[in-house]
Amino acid sequence: MNSIINKAFLRLIEHEVYCGRDESLRVHGHLTKIMGQVHQIADTVEDLPKLKKNHWVVVCDYGMNTHISPIKSIEVVLCMGWLNEELHYNSDNYKVRAGDQSGRFVGMRDQKKWLSSTAMNEKLAGYLRTLDNAKNVAADGNGGVTFREKGYLWIYNFRLGFFLEGKTQEDVLYLVPNGKNHWHPIQPLQVAARLKQLNKYHGSFMIDLIRSLKYWCREQLLPKIPNDLLEAIVFKFCRSKVSPLTELSVLDVSGVLQAIHKQILTECIDPIASRGDLNSLSEADRNTISTRAFSSFLKADSALYFEKMGREERAIDKWSEVFGIELKKYWRQSQKPRHRHSEQVG
């Protein structure tokens, strides 16, 4: 493999995919501030559940550390105190009955005393609208509440949930709204732990591979591939490798493109946790993504051929068709001595 091309690819990932230190610190500081405000609201009003301040968790790509720049969404599970009369389970959906002695939950029940996540979300949305510079506040159809503060790019999605302890940290369950006024279990700590374990085996390059494919999706203007689905495809690709990754290589990017082409068309039973079939894409979106992934794979294959033949500029032209014109800019820079290094963090 041409070292100049791989160096250009690494610079692309460093400058266009990773979040810079300033962006990361700004997001972290803002998240801390907003969580303080949310917990303060829950402490001072009587018609919202009490929240456990030590058990809230960030989920999805930001929580799994697979996000790319710019950060556009942060999903947070807010943990409520556990005061319920009984718990009913039916095919991945839980119903929570709030008894007459369940404190603040009494005012958040339906006529049959089932706890209503819809009613709770509407109350939470109402209080979030009172925060300074609040924008885009709404109870969404997926069982959460969206919120953005003026002057900040990213949107928060808050989901009120219950924290259920397990024998180990990986066994911890969170019951969150399913968008149909019932609840379903998620295990974000288990997902994070298993991603971290395999990523460590691969020298931390698996997360970089996930991020590079998210960047590819954005550059190709594809229908959005759900985070957990893309992570699962890359996870399976890395788990199947005979030896661990030793670098973030365009060869492995090409391999994942081929995997996406094939696996996006069928069900994807979760290889990381027990989340069932992760492929919720429509047939039309599956076909679009599969076709584009195969096209990109063929271009990557051509690029590798041109590299082997010593035709570097033709190779970078092909890679630029996969990852965008910015790659060619970094290829030109890689041909010159590097005088300055800007530190980037994930």
Helices and strands as residue ranges (DSSP letters): H 3-12, I 13-17, H 21-44, E 57-59, H 60-64, E 73-80, E 86-90, E 93-97, G 103-108, H 117-128, E 134-139, E 145-149, E 155-164, G 169-171, E 173-177, E 183-186, H 188-201, H 205-219, H 227-239, H 250-263, H 283-308, H 312-323, H 326-334
